[in-house]
Amino acid sequence: MKRVISSLLIATALVGSAIQPAAARDHHHHYNTGRVIAGGVAAGVVGGLIGGAIANSGPRYVDGPRYVEPAPRCWYEDRDVRNRYDGGYHTETVRVCE
């Protein structure tokens, strides 16, 4: 029902703006003080409000709470690492995670 009413409102606005009285068509724009611009801005604001209401009128889907595994606990340790060139050992800082 909302869509029917909003469609009728939009159609009425379009037809009303397309049909002008004869006096308005024959009027020369010598005394234009910005009423046309203000009318256009007002029509844009009203159209935006109506369009936004129509666009946001649908159902909303919200995800429920989900289980999220906690991130692993990590730290850095100094460990002895075998040196592949001469068979000895050296100390490196290594990231260790649980």
N, C-alpha and C positions, 0 to 999 in steps of 0.2 A: 504494500500500500504506500509505503514511503517513496518508492521509486516512481509510482504513478503520479503522486502529488508533486514530487520534485520535477518530473518531466513536464507536467502541465505548467508549473511555474516558469520553467525555463522557456517553454514554447511561447507562453504569454509574453514574457519579456522580449523575446526575439521578434515576435509579430508586432508588439507595441512599438518597438524601436524602428521597425521597417516602415510602418505606416505613419506618415507625418501629416499633420493638418496642412491645408493649402497655404494658410497664412505663414506657417513656419518655413515652408519651402520657398515662398516668394520673398521672404524677409531678407534684406541685405544685411550683412554682418558688420555694419558700421558701429553699432552700439554693443558689440560683444564685450562683456566685461569678465569673461572667464567662466560663465555659467556652464558652457558646454564642456570645458575641461573638468570642472567640479563634478558635473553629472557623469562624465566618463570614469573619473576616479571612484565615485560612489558606486557606480555599477560594477566596476572591477572588484571593489571590496566586498560588495554583497554577493557577487558571483563566486568569489573565492571562499567566502564563508559557507555558501550553499554547497559548492563542490567539495570542500573539505569535510563537511558533515556527511555527504553522500559517500565519500571515499572511506571514511572511518566508521561507517555504520555496520560493517560486517563482523562476524564472530572473531574473537581473539583466542589464540591458542597459546597457552603458557606451559612450558615444560615443568614437570614436577621436580622435586629434589632428587638428585642422583648421588650415588656413592662415588666419591672420587678418592682414589688411593693417594695417600700422602707421598710427597716426594721423598726419595731415599736420603738418608742422612749421610753427608759426605764431609770429609776433612782431608788435610794434607799431612803426610808423614815423610820423614826422611828414611829411606831404605837402602840397603846395600844391593847393588845391581852388578851382575857379572859383566865384566868388560870383554867383549867378544874378540878384541884384537890381541891382547896379551894374556888372557886368562885370569887377570886379577879382578878386583872389585873396586867400585867407586860408589859414592853416595849420591842418590838423586831424590828430589822431592817428587812424591807420587801421590795422586789423588786416590783416596780409598773411600768406598761407599759400602754401606750395609745393605 
